Structures are given as C-alpha cells and as structure tokens.
Amino acid sequence: MNAANRGVVYKGPGEVAVESIAYPELALGNRKCDHGVILKVVTTNICGSDQHMVRGRTTAPSGLVLGHEITGLVVECGRDVEFIQPGDLVSVPFNIACGRCRNCKEGRTGICLNVNPARPGAAYGYVDMGGWVGGQTEYVMVPYADFNLLKFPDADQAMEKIKDLTLLSDIFPTGFHGCVTAGVGPGSTVYIAGAGPVGLAAAVSAQLLGAACVIVGDMVEERLAQARSFGCETIDLTQDGDMADKIEVILGEREVDAFVDCVGFEAHACGCNHGKEAPATVLNSAMSLTRAGGQIGIPGLYVTEDPGAADDAAKQGALSMRFGLGWAKSHSFHTGQCPVMKYHRPLMQAILFGKVNIADAVNVQMITLDQAPQGYADFDGGAAKKFVIDPHGSVA
C-alpha cells in the first residue's frame, strides 16, 4: 500500500494548509484497532463547524487535521470487521461511536461514552472531540466500522448521486434532526435561522417532512436567493423592523409552529446592529417567535469555551437568555450533536429514490484538495455553496 497521504491542517486563526501527513494505521495509540478500517476518501466536505475553529473561536490546537464529513472506499479492514469489506463505498457518520455503551445502545451516538476521555461524544478532526484525525485527507482510519459505517447498496448507483450522498455524513441528517426535534410535520409553519449549508439542509428537510411554509432568515442575499430557489420564503435580517411583523406578512400570524437554530454561538444582531455579535439573539428570537407549546431545535453549535467572544461570560459559554419566556410558553428545547445513525439510512433511501435533491438545495460545489484553503476563505465570506473536496479526482 502506498504510504503517502495529505490533509487539510489548521495552522492558526485564519489559516489552513494542505500538507503531507502520516498514512493511517489500524491502531489506537499503542494498540491495534482490529475493529477499524482504512478508507480512501472519495468526498469530504467543509463544514460551518470547521469555520469556528479556523476563525480562532475555539481552543483548537495548531496542527489539527480537519474534516468530519467523510465518504470513502474501504481499502483495508481490521481482523474483527465482519460485515464491511474492501471495495465497499460507505458514508461515515461524523459521530464516532463504540456501539457498546449505554448511550450508543439507546441510539444516542452523538454522546458515546467510550471514544473521548474528556467528555461524552467524539468526532473526526474537531477540537475537544477525542483527538481523532480528521478526514479532509486522502486516506483516513475509521474505528468500530461494522457499527458506524453506512454501506451504499450499489457503488455505481451511489457514485452517480455522490454529490447528494456525501451530505449524509453530517449536514443533511443534522438539518433533518433540527426539524424533527422542532416538531416539524405536515402542515407546520417553520422558521429556519441561518441559510448556510445546514440551514438550507434544514429547510429542504422541513419540506420533506411536509411543512406548509418554510421561512429562512439570513444576512447574505446570495444565501437567501438559494433558499428561495427551492420554494422557501425569506427574511433579510440586515433590514430594520420587528421580526413578528415580518412573519405576519408571510403567514398572517406572528408566530411559527417550529423554530430551528442553524446559526449557533457566532450569531449577530439584526437590523442596524447586524454587524455586532449577539450570541444569544437567535435563542431569544426562538422563544419570541415560536407559538406557545411549540418546539425549538438547536443544531447550531454552542461551545463551552469561546476565546474570541466579546465578553467574559460568553467566553465561558454563558449567554444572556430570556429563559423565563420560554418557560412561560411551555417551549421544548433540543440541543446537541445530531445522532447521524438515527437518520442516515432513511435519508439515503430518499436520495436514491429521488424524493429529495439535497445537493441542489445546498448548492454543492466540487473542489480539489489543493483548493481547500480557498474554499475555506470563500465559505467564510458568505458564499452560498457547500464545498465538497474530491481528494483523488474520483467524481466526474
């Protein structure tokens, strides 16, 4: 096997580089990883969560190999892998899960108890998530392969839809999870905060779940135009005015049934103050704009440490929320990482049977591994695209 490998490496705030890295081994530290596989990466995506690290808004160390959205071809299997074979084309959930602990057995794979010594839950190439090597690489090792991996039933068919299927590793299930936990169903009215890739994935997920009206709010017109391209209503958050008034113009009512926060802790104020950070503004808007008894899904990332925050409280993840309003309105809040394995198989079926065109909705743009640094820069600039890296030129 060729021992060469390259990956996207975080160098420090505002800087990533493509560098030579070690070829993966079937090992966990000093012991063999007989339950793991090595993948030749077919596609790997740049995520908005990666941008938080690259902006210097986390405690990510320099030298971290990035990337948690991985689709790949199995090239080597450990001795104990029974149901995955070399040559299989697979989707990798960004959650690393052992399949053995209490949380995994309950389907809570985003908070596995055995894969991160620091806290429940782990992910590839992410700060405080167990130190696992990321997948914006040519080759990567995946542990607990039989449990974690989703094998595509027909590799040739999968390659024809790879721009859609690559999104199963994170953003499609994450957007869908946000809608499910917000209680979206047939006839619902839904507000999606943020029109980045996860927000757009949430918007198309709301439609897949039968929502009557999906409203998307953002500050970038290009992203709002992308949301309108598949039938969403939109609100430009740079414009002044009361949000309830704007929703009433669309719905004839001042509140929505379901609210999905796809922004997270780097939120900004609206209107004339849209250039000012206000990390709790989306959460407070959710409580104001969601009907009594409604549900709020929060797939947007919130952190325990934000060294770039504007005030000392926010640096520790302490936000000024008007929680009493949410209590008074009997809201349900659902936070945390999406348990990808709960959703990726049915969403794969929806893609393969033509029920959803997720790649069109999030505007997938294929780039090479060497173009990744520019992809990060363009994404940070507000481009209405989901950048998917093709490390080997496998995608036509």
N, C-alpha and C positions, 0 to 999 in steps of 0.2 A: 504494500500500500504506500502511495506517495505521502511522505510526511509533511508536505508543505501545507500551510494554512494561512489565511489572512482574515482580519476582522476590523470592525469599526471600534476605535478605542477612545474613551473620554480622556482628554488631556488636561482639562481645567475649564473654568467658566467660559463659555462661548467657543470652545474649540474641540473638535473631534478630528481624528486622523485614521486613515486606513493603514494598518501595519501588519507585519508578519507576526503571527502568534503560534503557540505550540499546537501541533496536531492533537486532537483529543484522544484520551486513553479511557479504557473501560476501568476506571478507578475512582474511588472516593478517598482522597488523601492517600494514605499508605496501604489501603486495602482494595482488593479487586471489586469491581461493580459488575457482578455476574448477571444482574437483572437489567442492565442497561444496553443501549445500542448506540452506535455512531451513525449519524446522518450526514449525507451530502446535501447541503442546504439548497433547495430549489428556489424558494422565495422566502424573504424575511422583510418585515415591514418596519418603517419608522413610526413610532407611536408618540402621541402627545405626552404620555408619561415620561418618555425618554427626554423630551424637551425640558421638563422641570429640572432634571439633573444637569443637562447641558447649559442651561441658563445659570447654573450655580445656586439653585434654590433648594438644594438638598445637601446632605453630608457625603455625597458620593465621592469616593477617592479617585485621584488621578490614576489612570491605567486600567480602569474598569472596562472590560469588553462588553459592549452594549448589545441589546436586542433580545426581546422576549416573545416576538411573534414569528413563529418558525413553521415552515412546511418543508419536508425533506424526503429523500430517498434513503432507505436503510442500506448501509454498506457493510455493517458488521454487527453481530449480535453476541451478547454475553451468554455464558453457558446455561443460565437458568431461564432464558427467554424462550417461551413455548409457542406463543401464538403470533408473533411478528417474525418475519423472515427477511433476509437480504433481498432487495428488489422491490419491497413494499413501499408505496408512496403514502406518506402519513402526515396528518396535522398534529401539531404539538400544542396542547393547552399551555398557556403561559404560566399557570399554576403548576408548581412541582408538587406532586402528592404521592405519598407512600402506598395508599390503598389499604393500610393496615390499622391505622389509628382510629380512635373514636370518631373524630370529625370526618375523616375520609369515608368511613362506613356509613355515616349519616348523609353523605353527599356534599359535605362542606369542604370541598377540595381546595378552596382558596385559603383555608386556615388549617392545613395539615400540621400535625403536632410533632412530626419527626424529621422534617427536612431543613429546619432552620434553628440553630441553637439559641438565637436571640429572641425570637418571638414566633407565634403561630403564623404559618404561611411562608411560601418561598416563590421565587420567580427567577428566570434566567436573566443575567445581565442587569440587575437592578439593586440599588442601594438598600442596605439593611434587609435584604431578602435571601440571606443564606450564603452569599459569596459564589453563587453558581456562574460559570462562564456563559456569556450571552451568545445569541445566535445570529447576530449580524456578521456572519462569518461564512467561510466556505464549507467548514465541517464543524459539527457540534456533537457533544455527548448528551444523551437523554437517559435518566435513570428510571427505574420502575416501568420499563417500556410496555409490558403487557397491560398494565393498568392505565397508563397515561395516554398512549397513542391512539388516535383515530385513523384506522386504515381506510383508504378510499377503495370502494369495491372494484373499480375498474380504472387502472392507472391512465390509460389512454383517454378515457372519457374525462377523468379528473384534470388532465393537462389541458384539455380544451376549455375548461372552466376554471383554470388555476387562478385567474385574477379575482374571481369570486371566492374560491375555496381558501385562498391564502388568508382571508379575513376571518376564518373560523378560529384561528389561534387566540384571538383577543377581541377585536373591536366589534365584530358582529354579535357574538354572544354577550359582550359587555353592554352594548346598546340595547339588546333584547332583554337582558336581565334588568336593566334600569326601568324598562317599560313594564315588565312583569311585576316587579316589586312596587311599582307605582299604581298597580291595579288596572292597567290599560286592557280594554276588552272591546267587544263590538259596541259601536255607538259612542265610545268615550270621546271626550274633548281633552286634548293633551297639549301641555306646553313643554317644549324642549329648550332648556337653557344651553346655548352654545351650538354653533354649526361647524365645529371641527369634525374630523372623521368620526369620532364616537357619537357626537350629536347627530350627524347625518345618519349613522347606523341606527341610532335610537329612533329617528324619525321614520325611516323605512320599516323598522321593526314595529312601530306603533301602527303603521298601515297594515302590516302583515297580521297583526293581532285584531284588526277590524275597527280601528279608531275612525270616528266620523270626521274629526277635524284635528289636524296636527299643526300647531303653531311653533315656529322656531325663531328664537331671538339671538342676535349676534351683532357685533360691531363692524364686521367686514362685509361690504356689499357683495364681493365675489362669492363668499360663502353663503350669503342669503340667496343669491341667484341660483346657486347649486341646489339649495333646499327647494326653491320654487320649481326647479326643473323636473321634479317628480311629485309635484302636487301639494306641497306644503304652503301654508300661509306663513308670512314672516313679519318680524318687527325689528326695525333698525334701532339698536339700543344707544346709538350716539345722539339720537334725537330727543329733545326735551319732551316732557309730558308724563302724565300718570299712566303706569302700566295697566291698571284696571280699566282705564278709559280706552286704551288701545285694544285690549282684549274684547271689550264690549263692542267695539266697532266690527270686529270679526265675528263674534259669536252671538251678540245680542245679550250676553251675560258678562258679569265682571269677574268671574272665577272659572277655573277649569276643573275637570274631574281628577286629573292626574298631572303631576309635575315631575320632570326628570332633569336633574342637575348633571350636565355633562361638561361643566366648567372646572369646578374644584377650587383649590385654595388661592390660585392666582387670579381671582375674579377682580373686575374693575367696576367702579360705579357707573351709573347710566347718565345719559343726557350731557349737560355741560361739564360734568365731572368725570366723563368717561376715560380720561387719561389717568385717573387716580385709583390706586389699588384700594379695594374694599373687600377683604377676603370672606366676609360673611354675607355679602349682599345677595348672592343667589339663594342662600338658605333662608334669609329673611323674606325675600321675594316669594319663595316657595310657600311659606306659611301665609303670606298675604293673599296670594293668588289662587290657592287651592281651596276648593269648597270644604265646608265642614264635613268631617268624616272621610275626606279624601286621603290619598296616599302619595308619598313623596319618595321617589327612587333617587339614590345618590351614588351613581357610578363614578362621578368626578372625584379626582384624587384629593384627599386631605392628609397632611403629614403631621408627625409628632415634632419634627424639627424643621424650621424654615429659616436658615441663616440670612436670607435676603429680605425678610419681612420688614414692614415699615415700623412696627412697634414690638416691644419686648414680649408682650403677651402672645402675639401672632407667631413670634419666633419659636414658641413652645407649643404651637398648635391650639392656643386658647383664643377663641373667636367670640365676638360680641353678638350673640344670637338673641333674638326676641322669642325665647323658647316658650314663654307663657302663652303667646298667641297660638302656637302650635298645639299646646296642651288644651287650651280653651276650645279649639276647633276639632279636637279628637283626631289629630292627624297621626298617621303611621309613617315612620321614617325607616328606610332601609339603606344601610351603608355597607362599605367593604368591597373587597375584590369579588368580581364575578366568578362563581364556580363553573368554569368553562365546560367541564364534562357534563354538566346538567343539561346543556343546550346544544353542544356541537353536532351530535348526530342528527337530531331533527332538523337543525338549520342546514346541515349538509344535504339532507333529502330535499328541503325546499329549494336549494340551489340546483341540484341535479335534475329535479323535475320542473324547473323553470317557473317556480312560484315567486321568485324574488330575484332582482338584478342588483345585488348589493354593490358590485364593483362600479356600476354606473352611478349609483346613488352617492357613493363617497368619492367618485372621480379618481379611480386608481391610475397612477402614472408609474410605469416601469422605469427603473434606473439601474445602472450597474453599481457594483460595489465601490468602484473608484469615484462615482458620482455622489456617494452618500453624504460627504461633508456639505456639498451644495444643496442636497435635499434637505438636510437639517436647517440650513440657512433659509431656504425658501419656505419651509414649513413654519419656521419662527416668524417669518414676515407676513404670515396670514394667507398663504396660498390655499385655495380651495381644492386641494388634492390630497390623496392618500398615497404617499411614496412607498413603493414596493421594490425592494432590492432583489435583483436576479444575479446572484454571485457567479454563476457559471455560464450565463447566456443560454439557459435551458428553455426559456419562454419565448415562443415565436412572436 
